[in-house]
Amino acid sequence: MSQSPPLIEVRNLSFRYDESLPLVLRNIDLEINQGEFIAFVGQNGAGKTTLVKHFNGLLLPTEGDVLLEGEDTRNLSIEEVARKIGYCYQNPDHQIFGSTVREEVSFGPKNIGMKGDKLEESVNHALELVGLESFGDRYPLMLGRGERQKLAVASILSMQPSVLIVDEPTTGMDYRGSQSIMELLAEWHDLGQTIMVITHDMNIVAQYVPTMVVMAQGRVLTKA
């Protein structure tokens, strides 16, 4: 029997933002399998966000390759990647622009071709998962910080990706808010989805996340 490829495979990845600038990532090899729950940790400037932006095609390698289910991300369209990998920015306000919560959560699935009952069901399910089902007509930027983070997650979940990446999910939240968002991610993982978080909060990692990718100076030191 042939073995299926890793969900994401990084081969000898190096990256710089401009030819005149030094490398930000250096010779990274990494495999991520379906169903993992992973935290990317390391000091500021370690390259965590730059690395994960290669997973969904926001960035392309300067050298080396990134494969998504065996396909080179250079050969995949944004839509093809978005169907599989959802990405939530560190500041939810950077991705919120709808005039209502429901409009915000509907935007992504509409853009990948969902319509009719399937769209309605997907949006309702995403809002229920994050506990915002009664907020559909609210103006998003009037929500609290934790609610806006949940809305950002819901807007990705409504596209039904198999992978969810969340950059610093607990930044700016109190303890209760942090627990709430991490419980949500843990529940989504329990449903069989692959979850990746970028975080500096080692208490959150210890409590919720079984696997760490440790980075420093643009390199992956270990995955354990």
Disulfide bonds with the S-S distance in Angstrom:
none
